[in-house]
Amino acid sequence: MTAIYDTIGLNYAELRRADSRIFQSIHKALGDGRTVLNVGAGAGSYEPIDRDVTALEPSSEMIAQRLPSKTKVVQGRAENLPFDDNSFDAVMAVLTVHHWNDKENGMAEMRRVSRGPIVILTYDPAFRDFWLLDYFPELAAADEGLMPPLNNYSDWLGRVNISPVPIPHDCSDGFLAAYWRRPEAYLDARVRAAISSFWKLGDTAPGLQRLKTDLESGNWRRKYGELLDLDELDCGYRLVVAS
C-alpha cells in the first residue's frame, strides 16, 4: 500500500512530537470512552496512553516510526475502515483529513464505527491571518483545494462543536504554523520536509529568499515584531467534535 508519507515522513516522529497543550484539548474532547480509534494515526502523536487504542494508518513508513506500545496498528485508509459498526467508544483524526481521497466517505466511516464522540483536529481553509502566507501565498490555494470548509463537517457528521486551538509559541509539533514565532525555522529544509504543505508547492526558492532577506535586514521584525510578545496565537487550527 502506497501513501504520501512513505515519501515525506522520513523524520516525522522526531519533528512532529505531540504538543502537551494540544494533547489535553483532544483528550478532553474524547470523553471517558475506553476504546479509541485513531484514523490517519501517523507515528502515534496524540494517542491516549491510558486507553485501548487502535491506530489506522496507510503509510508503512509512518508505522515503522512508531515507538513500542500496546496500541494495535492496522494498515488501512479512512475511506474503508476494516471494523464493525459501533466498534469504538470514540474516534479521533489529527491533521489528516486533508490527505483523504474521499472525505465525505471517510467521515461516514468514522461515524459508522464510533458509538461516541468523533474528534478531529483540522485547519480552516478560509483563515488568512498568518504572516507566512505573505511569503508563500500559494499555500492558501493549496489549503483550499485539500482542506474541507468547516461547514462541511456538520453536513457529514450532524451537529458539531468547532473551537479554535491556539498554537503555543514553543509548539513541539512541527506542523505548518508551529513556528509562527520562530520564523527562521522555515529556512531549514529538514523542518520543511516534515510539513506536507510545502511538498504541494512548486518552486519555494523565491519565498525562502524573501524570508531570509527580511530576517537578515530586520524587516520581518518591523512587520511582525508584535508577535514576539505573544505566548500563543490563533493560526486557523480548529477542533471539530461530533457527539
CYANA upper distance limits for C-alpha pairs under 8 A (distance plus 0.5 A):
  1 MET  CA     58 PRO  CA      7.35
  1 MET  CA     59 SER  CA      7.73
  1 MET  CA     60 SER  CA      8.20
  2 THR  CA      6 ASP  CA      7.42
  2 THR  CA     58 PRO  CA      7.72
  2 THR  CA     59 SER  CA      6.97
  2 THR  CA     60 SER  CA      8.38
  3 ALA  CA      7 THR  CA      8.28
  3 ALA  CA     58 PRO  CA      6.48
  3 ALA  CA     59 SER  CA      5.56
  3 ALA  CA     60 SER  CA      8.50
  4 ILE  CA      8 ILE  CA      7.06
  4 ILE  CA     59 SER  CA      7.81
  5 TYR  CA      9 GLY  CA      5.13
  5 TYR  CA     10 LEU  CA      8.31
  5 TYR  CA     59 SER  CA      6.33
  5 TYR  CA     61 GLU  CA      7.26
  5 TYR  CA     62 MET  CA      7.17
  6 ASP  CA     10 LEU  CA      7.92
  6 ASP  CA     59 SER  CA      6.04
  6 ASP  CA     60 SER  CA      6.99
  6 ASP  CA     61 GLU  CA      5.36
  6 ASP  CA     62 MET  CA      7.41
  7 THR  CA     61 GLU  CA      8.44
  8 ILE  CA     12 TYR  CA      8.42
  8 ILE  CA    193 ALA  CA      6.84
  8 ILE  CA    194 ALA  CA      6.95
  8 ILE  CA    196 SER  CA      7.65
  8 ILE  CA    199 TRP  CA      8.39
  9 GLY  CA     13 ALA  CA      8.45
  9 GLY  CA     61 GLU  CA      7.25
  9 GLY  CA     62 MET  CA      6.85
  9 GLY  CA    193 ALA  CA      8.36
  9 GLY  CA    194 ALA  CA      6.81
 10 LEU  CA     61 GLU  CA      7.63
 10 LEU  CA     62 MET  CA      8.38
 10 LEU  CA    194 ALA  CA      8.36
 11 ASN  CA     15 LEU  CA      6.79
 11 ASN  CA    194 ALA  CA      7.22
 12 TYR  CA     16 ARG  CA      5.91
 12 TYR  CA     43 ALA  CA      7.86
 12 TYR  CA     62 MET  CA      8.09
 12 TYR  CA     65 GLN  CA      8.39
 12 TYR  CA    194 ALA  CA      6.21
 13 ALA  CA     17 ARG  CA      6.80
 13 ALA  CA     43 ALA  CA      6.30
 13 ALA  CA     62 MET  CA      8.45
 13 ALA  CA     65 GLN  CA      6.65
 13 ALA  CA     66 ARG  CA      7.83
 15 LEU  CA    172 SER  CA      8.23
 15 LEU  CA    173 ASP  CA      7.15
 15 LEU  CA    174 GLY  CA      6.19
 15 LEU  CA    191 VAL  CA      7.69
 15 LEU  CA    194 ALA  CA      7.21
 16 ARG  CA     45 SER  CA      8.13
 16 ARG  CA    172 SER  CA      7.44
 16 ARG  CA    173 ASP  CA      4.87
 16 ARG  CA    174 GLY  CA      5.44
 16 ARG  CA    175 PHE  CA      7.44
 16 ARG  CA    194 ALA  CA      7.86
 17 ARG  CA     45 SER  CA      6.82
 17 ARG  CA    172 SER  CA      6.16
 17 ARG  CA    173 ASP  CA      5.21
 17 ARG  CA    174 GLY  CA      7.80
 18 ALA  CA     22 ILE  CA      8.10
 18 ALA  CA     23 PHE  CA      7.12
 18 ALA  CA     45 SER  CA      5.58
 18 ALA  CA     46 TYR  CA      6.12
 18 ALA  CA    172 SER  CA      6.88
 18 ALA  CA    173 ASP  CA      5.78
 19 ASP  CA     23 PHE  CA      6.43
 19 ASP  CA    171 CYS  CA      6.43
 19 ASP  CA    172 SER  CA      5.60
 19 ASP  CA    173 ASP  CA      6.05
 20 SER  CA     24 GLN  CA      6.74
 21 ARG  CA     25 SER  CA      7.24
 21 ARG  CA    168 PRO  CA      8.43
 22 ILE  CA     26 ILE  CA      6.96
 22 ILE  CA    165 VAL  CA      7.74
 22 ILE  CA    167 ILE  CA      8.44
 23 PHE  CA     27 HIS  CA      6.71
 23 PHE  CA     46 TYR  CA      6.03
 24 GLN  CA     28 LYS  CA      6.58
 25 SER  CA     29 ALA  CA      6.90
 26 ILE  CA     30 LEU  CA      6.94
 26 ILE  CA     46 TYR  CA      8.10
 26 ILE  CA    119 VAL  CA      7.50
 26 ILE  CA    121 LEU  CA      8.34
 26 ILE  CA    239 LEU  CA      8.25
 27 HIS  CA     31 GLY  CA      7.57
 27 HIS  CA     48 PRO  CA      7.54
 29 ALA  CA    117 PRO  CA      8.15
 29 ALA  CA    119 VAL  CA      7.06
 29 ALA  CA    241 VAL  CA      7.42
 30 LEU  CA     90 ALA  CA      6.69
 30 LEU  CA     91 VAL  CA      8.20
 30 LEU  CA     92 MET  CA      8.17
 30 LEU  CA    117 PRO  CA      6.72
 30 LEU  CA    118 ILE  CA      7.90
 30 LEU  CA    119 VAL  CA      7.03
 31 GLY  CA     90 ALA  CA      8.40
 31 GLY  CA    117 PRO  CA      7.95
 33 GLY  CA     51 ARG  CA      8.50
 33 GLY  CA     89 ASP  CA      5.39
 33 GLY  CA     90 ALA  CA      6.75
 33 GLY  CA    116 GLY  CA      8.14
 34 ARG  CA     51 ARG  CA      5.68
 34 ARG  CA     52 ASP  CA      6.38
 34 ARG  CA     89 ASP  CA      6.87
 35 THR  CA     51 ARG  CA      6.67
 35 THR  CA     52 ASP  CA      5.25
 35 THR  CA     53 VAL  CA      6.36
 35 THR  CA     54 THR  CA      8.31
 35 THR  CA     88 PHE  CA      5.75
 35 THR  CA     89 ASP  CA      5.66
 35 THR  CA     90 ALA  CA      7.08
 36 VAL  CA     51 ARG  CA      7.60
 36 VAL  CA     52 ASP  CA      6.73
 36 VAL  CA     53 VAL  CA      5.31
 36 VAL  CA     54 THR  CA      6.78
 36 VAL  CA     88 PHE  CA      6.20
 36 VAL  CA     89 ASP  CA      6.50
 36 VAL  CA     90 ALA  CA      5.43
 36 VAL  CA     91 VAL  CA      5.98
 36 VAL  CA     92 MET  CA      7.79
 37 LEU  CA     53 VAL  CA      6.33
 37 LEU  CA     54 THR  CA      5.35
 37 LEU  CA     55 ALA  CA      6.37
 37 LEU  CA     56 LEU  CA      7.85
 37 LEU  CA     88 PHE  CA      6.99
 37 LEU  CA     90 ALA  CA      7.02
 37 LEU  CA     91 VAL  CA      5.18
 37 LEU  CA     92 MET  CA      6.69
 38 ASN  CA     47 GLU  CA      7.66
 38 ASN  CA     53 VAL  CA      7.66
 38 ASN  CA     54 THR  CA      6.70
 38 ASN  CA     55 ALA  CA      5.25
 38 ASN  CA     56 LEU  CA      6.58
 38 ASN  CA     91 VAL  CA      6.47
 38 ASN  CA     92 MET  CA      5.39
 38 ASN  CA     93 ALA  CA      6.29
 39 VAL  CA     55 ALA  CA      6.79
 39 VAL  CA     56 LEU  CA      5.52
 39 VAL  CA     57 GLU  CA      7.10
 39 VAL  CA     77 ARG  CA      8.36
 39 VAL  CA     78 ALA  CA      6.76
 39 VAL  CA     91 VAL  CA      7.79
 39 VAL  CA     92 MET  CA      6.67
 39 VAL  CA     93 ALA  CA      5.52
 39 VAL  CA     94 VAL  CA      8.27
 39 VAL  CA     96 THR  CA      8.44
 40 GLY  CA     55 ALA  CA      8.06
 40 GLY  CA     56 LEU  CA      6.23
 40 GLY  CA     57 GLU  CA      5.24
 40 GLY  CA     58 PRO  CA      7.59
 40 GLY  CA     77 ARG  CA      7.83
 40 GLY  CA     78 ALA  CA      7.48
 40 GLY  CA     93 ALA  CA      6.77
 40 GLY  CA     94 VAL  CA      7.81
 40 GLY  CA     96 THR  CA      6.23
 40 GLY  CA     97 VAL  CA      8.49
 41 ALA  CA     45 SER  CA      7.75
 41 ALA  CA     55 ALA  CA      6.07
 41 ALA  CA     56 LEU  CA      6.25
 41 ALA  CA     57 GLU  CA      5.79
 41 ALA  CA     93 ALA  CA      7.65
 41 ALA  CA     94 VAL  CA      7.85
 42 GLY  CA     57 GLU  CA      6.50
 42 GLY  CA     59 SER  CA      8.05
 42 GLY  CA     62 MET  CA      5.75
 42 GLY  CA     63 ILE  CA      7.19
 43 ALA  CA     62 MET  CA      5.64
 43 ALA  CA     63 ILE  CA      6.39
 43 ALA  CA     64 ALA  CA      8.27
 43 ALA  CA     65 GLN  CA      6.15
 43 ALA  CA     66 ARG  CA      5.20
 43 ALA  CA     67 LEU  CA      8.27
 44 GLY  CA     55 ALA  CA      8.01
 44 GLY  CA     66 ARG  CA      6.65
 44 GLY  CA     67 LEU  CA      8.45
 46 TYR  CA     94 VAL  CA      8.36
 47 GLU  CA     53 VAL  CA      7.75
 48 PRO  CA     53 VAL  CA      7.71
 52 ASP  CA     70 LYS  CA      8.44
 52 ASP  CA     71 THR  CA      7.52
 53 VAL  CA     70 LYS  CA      8.36
 53 VAL  CA     71 THR  CA      5.74
 53 VAL  CA     72 LYS  CA      7.05
 54 THR  CA     71 THR  CA      6.14
 54 THR  CA     72 LYS  CA      5.20
 54 THR  CA     73 VAL  CA      6.38
 54 THR  CA     74 VAL  CA      7.90
 55 ALA  CA     71 THR  CA      7.25
 55 ALA  CA     72 LYS  CA      6.59
 55 ALA  CA     73 VAL  CA      5.25
 55 ALA  CA     74 VAL  CA      6.58
 56 LEU  CA     73 VAL  CA      6.52
 56 LEU  CA     74 VAL  CA      5.36
 56 LEU  CA     75 GLN  CA      6.16
 56 LEU  CA     76 GLY  CA      6.35
 56 LEU  CA     77 ARG  CA      7.52
 56 LEU  CA     78 ALA  CA      8.28
 57 GLU  CA     62 MET  CA      8.11
 57 GLU  CA     63 ILE  CA      7.51
 57 GLU  CA     73 VAL  CA      8.10
 57 GLU  CA     74 VAL  CA      7.00
 57 GLU  CA     75 GLN  CA      5.53
 57 GLU  CA     76 GLY  CA      6.05
 57 GLU  CA     77 ARG  CA      6.99
 58 PRO  CA     75 GLN  CA      5.60
 58 PRO  CA     76 GLY  CA      5.26
 58 PRO  CA     77 ARG  CA      6.06
 59 SER  CA     63 ILE  CA      6.90
 59 SER  CA     75 GLN  CA      7.71
 60 SER  CA     64 ALA  CA      6.60
 60 SER  CA     75 GLN  CA      7.94
 61 GLU  CA     65 GLN  CA      7.15
 62 MET  CA     66 ARG  CA      7.40
 63 ILE  CA     73 VAL  CA      8.19
 76 GLY  CA     80 ASN  CA      7.94
 76 GLY  CA     81 LEU  CA      7.51
 76 GLY  CA     82 PRO  CA      8.12
 77 ARG  CA     81 LEU  CA      6.89
 78 ALA  CA    100 TRP  CA      7.64
 78 ALA  CA    106 GLY  CA      5.41
 78 ALA  CA    107 MET  CA      8.45
 78 ALA  CA    109 GLU  CA      7.47
 78 ALA  CA    110 MET  CA      8.08
 79 GLU  CA    100 TRP  CA      8.09
 79 GLU  CA    101 ASN  CA      8.32
 79 GLU  CA    102 ASP  CA      6.92
 79 GLU  CA    103 LYS  CA      7.97
 79 GLU  CA    105 ASN  CA      5.97
 79 GLU  CA    106 GLY  CA      4.68
 79 GLU  CA    107 MET  CA      8.35
 79 GLU  CA    109 GLU  CA      6.89
 80 ASN  CA    106 GLY  CA      7.77
 80 ASN  CA    109 GLU  CA      7.31
 81 LEU  CA    109 GLU  CA      6.82
 81 LEU  CA    110 MET  CA      8.30
 83 PHE  CA     87 SER  CA      7.09
 83 PHE  CA    113 VAL  CA      7.17
 84 ASP  CA    113 VAL  CA      6.76
 85 ASP  CA    112 ARG  CA      5.85
 85 ASP  CA    113 VAL  CA      4.97
 85 ASP  CA    114 SER  CA      7.77
 86 ASN  CA    112 ARG  CA      6.74
 86 ASN  CA    113 VAL  CA      4.78
 86 ASN  CA    114 SER  CA      5.32
 86 ASN  CA    115 ARG  CA      5.38
 87 SER  CA    113 VAL  CA      5.68
 87 SER  CA    114 SER  CA      6.66
 87 SER  CA    115 ARG  CA      7.66
 88 PHE  CA    113 VAL  CA      6.68
 88 PHE  CA    114 SER  CA      5.48
 88 PHE  CA    115 ARG  CA      6.59
 88 PHE  CA    116 GLY  CA      7.97
 89 ASP  CA    114 SER  CA      6.37
 89 ASP  CA    115 ARG  CA      5.78
 89 ASP  CA    116 GLY  CA      5.51
 89 ASP  CA    117 PRO  CA      7.84
 90 ALA  CA    114 SER  CA      6.02
 90 ALA  CA    115 ARG  CA      7.14
 90 ALA  CA    116 GLY  CA      5.43
 90 ALA  CA    117 PRO  CA      5.51
 90 ALA  CA    118 ILE  CA      6.38
 90 ALA  CA    119 VAL  CA      8.32
 91 VAL  CA    110 MET  CA      7.14
 91 VAL  CA    114 SER  CA      6.58
 91 VAL  CA    116 GLY  CA      8.18
 91 VAL  CA    117 PRO  CA      7.02
 91 VAL  CA    118 ILE  CA      5.33
 91 VAL  CA    119 VAL  CA      6.78
 92 MET  CA    118 ILE  CA      6.25
 92 MET  CA    119 VAL  CA      5.14
 92 MET  CA    120 ILE  CA      6.24
 93 ALA  CA     97 VAL  CA      7.77
 93 ALA  CA    119 VAL  CA      6.86
 93 ALA  CA    120 ILE  CA      5.31
 93 ALA  CA    121 LEU  CA      6.92
 94 VAL  CA    120 ILE  CA      6.23
 94 VAL  CA    121 LEU  CA      5.21
 94 VAL  CA    122 THR  CA      7.27
 95 LEU  CA    120 ILE  CA      8.11
 95 LEU  CA    121 LEU  CA      6.00
 95 LEU  CA    122 THR  CA      5.65
 95 LEU  CA    123 TYR  CA      8.18
 96 THR  CA    100 TRP  CA      7.73
 96 THR  CA    122 THR  CA      7.97
 97 VAL  CA    103 LYS  CA      7.23
 97 VAL  CA    122 THR  CA      7.63
 97 VAL  CA    147 MET  CA      7.76
 98 HIS  CA    103 LYS  CA      8.43
 98 HIS  CA    146 LEU  CA      5.50
 98 HIS  CA    147 MET  CA      5.46
 98 HIS  CA    148 PRO  CA      7.82
 99 HIS  CA    146 LEU  CA      7.75
100 TRP  CA    106 GLY  CA      7.92
102 ASP  CA    106 GLY  CA      6.68
103 LYS  CA    107 MET  CA      6.69
104 GLU  CA    108 ALA  CA      6.81
104 GLU  CA    156 TRP  CA      6.79
105 ASN  CA    109 GLU  CA      6.64
106 GLY  CA    110 MET  CA      6.84
107 MET  CA    111 ARG  CA      6.70
107 MET  CA    156 TRP  CA      6.79
107 MET  CA    157 LEU  CA      7.33
108 ALA  CA    112 ARG  CA      6.57
108 ALA  CA    156 TRP  CA      7.34
108 ALA  CA    157 LEU  CA      7.83
109 GLU  CA    113 VAL  CA      6.89
110 MET  CA    114 SER  CA      6.61
110 MET  CA    118 ILE  CA      7.80
111 ARG  CA    115 ARG  CA      8.30
111 ARG  CA    118 ILE  CA      7.82
111 ARG  CA    157 LEU  CA      7.44
114 SER  CA    118 ILE  CA      7.73
116 GLY  CA    243 SER  CA      6.68
117 PRO  CA    241 VAL  CA      7.24
117 PRO  CA    242 ALA  CA      6.00
117 PRO  CA    243 SER  CA      4.81
118 ILE  CA    240 VAL  CA      8.49
118 ILE  CA    241 VAL  CA      6.18
118 ILE  CA    242 ALA  CA      5.58
118 ILE  CA    243 SER  CA      6.97
119 VAL  CA    239 LEU  CA      7.59
119 VAL  CA    240 VAL  CA      6.38
119 VAL  CA    241 VAL  CA      5.19
119 VAL  CA    242 ALA  CA      7.14
120 ILE  CA    239 LEU  CA      6.26
120 ILE  CA    240 VAL  CA      5.50
120 ILE  CA    241 VAL  CA      6.88
121 LEU  CA    237 TYR  CA      7.68
121 LEU  CA    238 ARG  CA      6.38
121 LEU  CA    239 LEU  CA      5.19
121 LEU  CA    240 VAL  CA      6.82
122 THR  CA    147 MET  CA      8.49
122 THR  CA    237 TYR  CA      6.28
122 THR  CA    238 ARG  CA      5.91
122 THR  CA    239 LEU  CA      6.94
122 THR  CA    240 VAL  CA      7.97
123 TYR  CA    147 MET  CA      7.39
123 TYR  CA    236 GLY  CA      6.17
123 TYR  CA    237 TYR  CA      4.86
123 TYR  CA    238 ARG  CA      6.11
124 ASP  CA    147 MET  CA      7.71
124 ASP  CA    148 PRO  CA      8.33
124 ASP  CA    149 PRO  CA      7.08
124 ASP  CA    150 LEU  CA      6.80
124 ASP  CA    236 GLY  CA      5.93
124 ASP  CA    237 TYR  CA      6.75
124 ASP  CA    238 ARG  CA      7.20
125 PRO  CA    140 ALA  CA      7.71
125 PRO  CA    143 ASP  CA      5.92
125 PRO  CA    144 GLU  CA      5.78
125 PRO  CA    147 MET  CA      6.28
125 PRO  CA    148 PRO  CA      7.60
125 PRO  CA    149 PRO  CA      6.82
125 PRO  CA    236 GLY  CA      8.34
126 ALA  CA    144 GLU  CA      7.92
126 ALA  CA    149 PRO  CA      7.88
127 PHE  CA    235 CYS  CA      8.18
127 PHE  CA    236 GLY  CA      5.97
128 ARG  CA    133 LEU  CA      7.96
128 ARG  CA    140 ALA  CA      7.98
128 ARG  CA    236 GLY  CA      8.42
129 ASP  CA    235 CYS  CA      7.52
129 ASP  CA    236 GLY  CA      8.44
130 PHE  CA    134 ASP  CA      8.44
130 PHE  CA    180 TRP  CA      8.48
130 PHE  CA    235 CYS  CA      6.74
131 TRP  CA    135 TYR  CA      8.06
131 TRP  CA    180 TRP  CA      8.42
131 TRP  CA    224 TYR  CA      8.14
132 LEU  CA    136 PHE  CA      6.72
132 LEU  CA    137 PRO  CA      8.38
132 LEU  CA    180 TRP  CA      8.38
133 LEU  CA    137 PRO  CA      5.05
133 LEU  CA    138 GLU  CA      8.01
133 LEU  CA    139 LEU  CA      7.00
133 LEU  CA    140 ALA  CA      7.51
135 TYR  CA    207 GLY  CA      5.40
135 TYR  CA    208 LEU  CA      7.88
135 TYR  CA    210 ARG  CA      7.37
135 TYR  CA    211 LEU  CA      7.15
136 PHE  CA    204 THR  CA      8.19
136 PHE  CA    207 GLY  CA      6.26
137 PRO  CA    141 ALA  CA      8.06
138 GLU  CA    142 ALA  CA      6.85
138 GLU  CA    201 LEU  CA      7.64
139 LEU  CA    143 ASP  CA      6.70
139 LEU  CA    197 SER  CA      7.51
139 LEU  CA    198 PHE  CA      8.43
139 LEU  CA    201 LEU  CA      7.81
140 ALA  CA    144 GLU  CA      6.77
141 ALA  CA    145 GLY  CA      6.81
142 ALA  CA    146 LEU  CA      6.95
142 ALA  CA    197 SER  CA      7.94
142 ALA  CA    200 LYS  CA      7.54
142 ALA  CA    201 LEU  CA      8.25
143 ASP  CA    147 MET  CA      5.80
143 ASP  CA    197 SER  CA      8.45
144 GLU  CA    148 PRO  CA      7.81
148 PRO  CA    152 ASN  CA      7.03
149 PRO  CA    153 TYR  CA      8.35
151 ASN  CA    155 ASP  CA      7.44
152 ASN  CA    156 TRP  CA      6.74
153 TYR  CA    157 LEU  CA      6.25
153 TYR  CA    158 GLY  CA      7.88
153 TYR  CA    160 VAL  CA      7.67
153 TYR  CA    240 VAL  CA      8.29
154 SER  CA    158 GLY  CA      5.07
154 SER  CA    159 ARG  CA      5.93
154 SER  CA    160 VAL  CA      6.25
157 LEU  CA    242 ALA  CA      6.98
158 GLY  CA    242 ALA  CA      7.62
159 ARG  CA    242 ALA  CA      6.71
159 ARG  CA    243 SER  CA      8.02
160 VAL  CA    240 VAL  CA      6.98
160 VAL  CA    241 VAL  CA      5.90
160 VAL  CA    242 ALA  CA      4.97
160 VAL  CA    243 SER  CA      7.52
161 ASN  CA    239 LEU  CA      8.42
161 ASN  CA    240 VAL  CA      6.28
161 ASN  CA    241 VAL  CA      5.69
161 ASN  CA    242 ALA  CA      7.05
162 ILE  CA    238 ARG  CA      6.91
162 ILE  CA    239 LEU  CA      6.08
162 ILE  CA    240 VAL  CA      5.08
162 ILE  CA    241 VAL  CA      6.98
163 SER  CA    238 ARG  CA      6.03
163 SER  CA    239 LEU  CA      5.82
163 SER  CA    240 VAL  CA      7.29
164 PRO  CA    234 ASP  CA      7.44
164 PRO  CA    236 GLY  CA      7.64
164 PRO  CA    237 TYR  CA      6.57
164 PRO  CA    238 ARG  CA      5.13
164 PRO  CA    239 LEU  CA      6.84
165 VAL  CA    234 ASP  CA      7.29
165 VAL  CA    236 GLY  CA      8.24
165 VAL  CA    237 TYR  CA      5.95
165 VAL  CA    238 ARG  CA      5.86
165 VAL  CA    239 LEU  CA      6.91
166 PRO  CA    232 GLU  CA      6.36
166 PRO  CA    233 LEU  CA      5.67
166 PRO  CA    234 ASP  CA      5.10
166 PRO  CA    235 CYS  CA      7.35
166 PRO  CA    237 TYR  CA      7.72
167 ILE  CA    171 CYS  CA      7.12
167 ILE  CA    177 ALA  CA      8.24
167 ILE  CA    178 ALA  CA      7.15
167 ILE  CA    232 GLU  CA      5.75
167 ILE  CA    233 LEU  CA      5.80
167 ILE  CA    234 ASP  CA      6.75
167 ILE  CA    235 CYS  CA      7.28
168 PRO  CA    178 ALA  CA      8.13
168 PRO  CA    231 ASP  CA      6.46
168 PRO  CA    232 GLU  CA      4.74
168 PRO  CA    233 LEU  CA      7.18
169 HIS  CA    178 ALA  CA      7.87
169 HIS  CA    179 TYR  CA      7.65
169 HIS  CA    180 TRP  CA      7.47
169 HIS  CA    181 ARG  CA      6.22
169 HIS  CA    182 ARG  CA      8.35
169 HIS  CA    230 LEU  CA      7.89
169 HIS  CA    231 ASP  CA      5.82
169 HIS  CA    232 GLU  CA      5.83
169 HIS  CA    233 LEU  CA      7.99
170 ASP  CA    178 ALA  CA      8.11
170 ASP  CA    179 TYR  CA      8.10
170 ASP  CA    181 ARG  CA      8.44
171 CYS  CA    178 ALA  CA      6.10
171 CYS  CA    179 TYR  CA      7.91
172 SER  CA    178 ALA  CA      8.07
173 ASP  CA    178 ALA  CA      7.10
174 GLY  CA    178 ALA  CA      5.85
174 GLY  CA    179 TYR  CA      7.77
174 GLY  CA    191 VAL  CA      7.80
174 GLY  CA    194 ALA  CA      7.72
174 GLY  CA    195 ILE  CA      7.71
175 PHE  CA    194 ALA  CA      7.94
175 PHE  CA    195 ILE  CA      6.09
176 LEU  CA    195 ILE  CA      6.33
176 LEU  CA    197 SER  CA      7.50
177 ALA  CA    235 CYS  CA      6.98
179 TYR  CA    183 PRO  CA      6.53
179 TYR  CA    185 ALA  CA      7.06
179 TYR  CA    186 TYR  CA      7.98
181 ARG  CA    227 LEU  CA      7.03
181 ARG  CA    228 LEU  CA      6.52
183 PRO  CA    187 LEU  CA      8.35
184 GLU  CA    188 ASP  CA      7.96
184 GLU  CA    212 LYS  CA      8.16
184 GLU  CA    215 LEU  CA      7.96
185 ALA  CA    191 VAL  CA      7.24
186 TYR  CA    191 VAL  CA      7.10
186 TYR  CA    192 ARG  CA      6.80
186 TYR  CA    208 LEU  CA      8.36
187 LEU  CA    191 VAL  CA      8.45
187 LEU  CA    192 ARG  CA      8.27
187 LEU  CA    208 LEU  CA      6.94
187 LEU  CA    211 LEU  CA      8.47
187 LEU  CA    212 LYS  CA      7.70
188 ASP  CA    192 ARG  CA      6.96
189 ALA  CA    193 ALA  CA      6.55
190 ARG  CA    194 ALA  CA      7.40
191 VAL  CA    195 ILE  CA      7.54
192 ARG  CA    196 SER  CA      8.45
192 ARG  CA    198 PHE  CA      6.80
193 ALA  CA    198 PHE  CA      7.83
193 ALA  CA    199 TRP  CA      7.89
195 ILE  CA    199 TRP  CA      7.79
196 SER  CA    200 LYS  CA      7.42
197 SER  CA    201 LEU  CA      7.57
204 THR  CA    208 LEU  CA      6.67
205 ALA  CA    209 GLN  CA      6.51
206 PRO  CA    210 ARG  CA      6.77
207 GLY  CA    211 LEU  CA      6.72
208 LEU  CA    212 LYS  CA      6.56
209 GLN  CA    213 THR  CA      6.53
210 ARG  CA    214 ASP  CA      6.60
211 LEU  CA    215 LEU  CA      6.62
211 LEU  CA    220 TRP  CA      8.10
212 LYS  CA    216 GLU  CA      6.69
213 THR  CA    217 SER  CA      6.55
214 ASP  CA    218 GLY  CA      6.34
214 ASP  CA    219 ASN  CA      5.15
214 ASP  CA    220 TRP  CA      5.48
215 LEU  CA    219 ASN  CA      6.78
215 LEU  CA    220 TRP  CA      5.83
215 LEU  CA    221 ARG  CA      7.74
218 GLY  CA    222 ARG  CA      6.87
219 ASN  CA    223 LYS  CA      6.73
220 TRP  CA    224 TYR  CA      6.37
220 TRP  CA    225 GLY  CA      7.59
221 ARG  CA    225 GLY  CA      4.71
221 ARG  CA    226 GLU  CA      8.49
224 TYR  CA    228 LEU  CA      8.41
225 GLY  CA    229 ASP  CA      8.38
226 GLU  CA    230 LEU  CA      8.02
